[in-house]
């Protein structure tokens, strides 16, 4: 097998490095490629056999390789989370200090934090006490534990939203489609009590009711709060929650491409320069005259 593959790939032209023969290397390459193709095919087939609708792709303002998040939208999305989603979903990996410089000024973020009460302690007498939130506090969870969350939601658990955009296929497209995609259940689909029909949710039966309607939340910047605007802003906000470093990464991309193009040009010149003697030499045979 190894020899046959080697022959096909022309491995005899490669150099022989001790115990690892070129044939072994090319077999490894072919087998590796085959396994990769198989994995890709399996992954695609899983997508095709799902019974949920695929979320349509939306023209996100941060969609391109060089585009940053729309921070006005992230701020509005925070307002939607605070007014609507916070009642059921935690956002446990985001602290109030993370908002500073992203959606809020330091004073605004302090004011946001001060709206919650946090259990702290023990104090000098050994007692636990409640105090207003500080910048270093994380967003509070709506329920004390998972059982309480399930009990309040017909047995379903509202997942933490910090990493949901990275954790779901389709990312913010999926969140947007899910929030705006509630429809009546088609004939033949039986929903249990407390369930709603949403074609974008795997299986279709979701325990979260439609929460976004026109005017379901209020924006401080006066943007008309239509259902689709609310969904778009909260999806952008959740993308920021999942990838707070997104803007920095995009900036770095621009710098890296700039630096490496310069370097590539320089290295290309250097290579030509260093090899010029080798490339322009001439080999001549001088036949030895027969004696
Ligand atoms: C009344 C409580 C409630 C509110 C308010 C609520 N949700 Fe949910 N949410 C749930 C429950 C319960 C589930 C779990 C559904 C299930 O597993 O069937 C859920 C699930 C989700 C999921 C996960 C879907 C998946 O693929 O697993 C996302 C995303 C989500 N909610 C986003 C939001 C957003 C964004 C908001 C605010 C605009 C919001 N929710 C408001 C209760 C709520």
Boltz pocket constraint, residues with backbone or C-beta under 6 A from the ligand:
constraints:
  - pocket:
      binder: B
      contacts: [[A, 80], [A, 81], [A, 84], [A, 85], [A, 86], [A, 87], [A, 88], [A, 89], [A, 153], [A, 156], [A, 157], [A, 158], [A, 159], [A, 164], [A, 168], [A, 175], [A, 178], [A, 179], [A, 201], [A, 205], [A, 206], [A, 207], [A, 208], [A, 209], [A, 211], [A, 212], [A, 234]]
      max_distance: 6.0
